[in-house]
Amino acid sequence: MSEGWTEINLWGEGLKPKDVEQAIQLSEEKYCSVSLMLEKAAHIHSEYRILKPGELVA
């Protein structure tokens, strides 16, 4: 089985990791038709970063 990765960058104050993880999980497992289609052919790994407003991604 193939593998893929998604990197999610979030900017904001007061973002809680637990809430972000739940939102990503719902997106991948319930709401995103592309994720649902791809899961049949590949395992998709997701990772996220919570950044301060104005912080640049390295």
Order of alpha helices (4+ residues) and beta strands (2+ residues): beta-alpha-alpha-beta
